[in-house]
Amino acid sequence: MNPYDQAHALARALRESDEYQEMNRLREVAYESDTNRALLDEYKRLQFKLQAKLAAGEAMPDDDAQRMQQIGTLLQFNPDVSAYLLAEFRFQRMLSDIFKILADVAGVDLDALVQG
């Protein structure tokens, strides 16, 4: 059993999963509107910036945090966008679970990394 072949099989299984299919379907719906697209792109940019700051042990600038919260509030009231974000969360949770399985094999304690 070749691990690379298995990784490709896993990638195919992920693409074929209900979670992935639903996320993509809802993404298309959410991104149909130019306004939704702009808000989602900005929200994701700020989210990435926050994650990078947290990983570096830094705080996110208050204006960025406030902007992210404002956009998040707007997005949650849009049913197309909130459905997409929820589907994206479910897919990411599945990826996180799979990463934990792989990390266990490698002997990586993810909890220690998060707490450290």
C-alpha positions as CSV (number, residue, x, y, z in Angstrom):
1,M,0.0,0.0,0.0
2,N,1.6,3.2,-1.2
3,P,0.9,6.2,1.0
4,Y,0.9,8.6,-1.9
5,D,-1.7,6.5,-3.7
6,Q,-3.7,6.5,-0.5
7,A,-3.4,10.3,-0.3
8,H,-4.7,10.7,-3.8
9,A,-7.6,8.3,-3.0
10,L,-8.4,10.4,0.1
11,A,-8.4,13.5,-2.0
12,R,-10.8,11.9,-4.4
13,A,-13.0,10.8,-1.5
14,L,-13.0,14.3,-0.1
15,R,-14.1,15.8,-3.4
16,E,-16.8,13.2,-3.7
17,S,-18.0,13.7,-0.1
18,D,-21.5,15.1,0.6
19,E,-19.8,17.8,2.7
20,Y,-17.6,19.0,-0.1
21,Q,-20.4,18.8,-2.7
22,E,-22.8,20.7,-0.6
23,M,-20.1,23.4,0.3
24,N,-19.4,23.9,-3.4
25,R,-23.1,24.1,-4.4
26,L,-23.8,26.7,-1.6
27,R,-20.6,28.6,-2.5
28,E,-21.9,29.1,-6.0
29,V,-25.2,30.4,-4.7
30,A,-23.6,32.7,-2.1
31,Y,-21.1,34.1,-4.7
32,E,-23.7,34.9,-7.3
33,S,-24.2,38.4,-5.8
34,D,-21.4,40.9,-6.2
35,T,-22.1,42.3,-2.8
36,N,-21.9,38.9,-1.2
37,R,-18.7,38.1,-3.0
38,A,-17.1,41.4,-1.8
39,L,-18.2,40.8,1.8
40,L,-17.1,37.2,1.8
41,D,-13.7,38.0,0.3
42,E,-13.1,40.7,2.8
43,Y,-14.3,38.5,5.7
44,K,-12.0,35.6,4.6
45,R,-9.1,38.0,4.2
46,L,-9.6,39.3,7.7
47,Q,-10.1,35.8,9.0
48,F,-6.8,34.7,7.5
49,K,-5.1,37.7,8.9
50,L,-6.5,36.9,12.4
51,Q,-5.3,33.3,12.2
52,A,-1.8,34.4,11.1
53,K,-1.6,36.9,13.9
54,L,-2.8,34.3,16.5
55,A,-0.2,31.8,15.1
56,A,2.5,34.4,15.6
57,G,1.3,35.1,19.1
58,E,0.2,38.6,18.2
59,A,-3.1,40.4,18.6
60,M,-5.2,41.5,15.7
61,P,-5.5,45.3,15.3
62,D,-8.8,46.5,16.9
63,D,-10.0,48.1,13.7
64,D,-9.6,44.8,11.8
65,A,-11.3,42.8,14.5
66,Q,-14.2,45.3,14.6
67,R,-14.5,45.2,10.8
68,M,-14.5,41.4,10.8
69,Q,-17.2,41.4,13.4
70,Q,-19.3,43.9,11.5
71,I,-19.0,41.9,8.3
72,G,-19.8,38.7,10.1
73,T,-22.9,40.2,11.5
74,L,-24.0,41.3,8.0
75,L,-23.2,37.9,6.6
76,Q,-25.1,35.9,9.2
77,F,-28.4,37.6,8.2
78,N,-28.0,36.5,4.6
79,P,-29.5,33.0,4.3
80,D,-27.4,32.1,1.2
81,V,-24.1,33.2,2.8
82,S,-24.8,31.7,6.2
83,A,-25.7,28.4,4.6
84,Y,-22.5,28.4,2.7
85,L,-20.4,29.3,5.7
86,L,-22.0,26.6,7.8
87,A,-21.3,24.0,5.0
88,E,-17.7,25.3,4.8
89,F,-17.4,24.9,8.6
90,R,-18.7,21.3,8.4
91,F,-16.1,20.5,5.6
92,Q,-13.3,22.1,7.6
93,R,-14.3,20.1,10.7
94,M,-14.0,16.9,8.6
95,L,-10.6,18.0,7.4
96,S,-9.5,18.8,11.0
97,D,-10.6,15.3,12.1
98,I,-8.6,13.7,9.3
99,F,-5.6,15.8,10.2
100,K,-5.8,14.7,13.8
101,I,-5.8,11.1,12.6
102,L,-2.7,11.7,10.6
103,A,-1.0,13.7,13.4
104,D,-1.5,10.8,15.7
105,V,0.4,8.5,13.3
106,A,3.2,11.0,13.2
107,G,3.2,11.4,17.0
108,V,2.3,15.1,16.8
109,D,0.3,16.3,19.9
110,L,-2.0,18.9,18.4
111,D,-3.3,19.9,21.8
112,A,0.2,20.7,23.0
113,L,0.7,22.9,19.9
114,V,-2.5,24.8,20.5
115,Q,-1.8,25.3,24.2
116,G,1.9,26.2,23.8
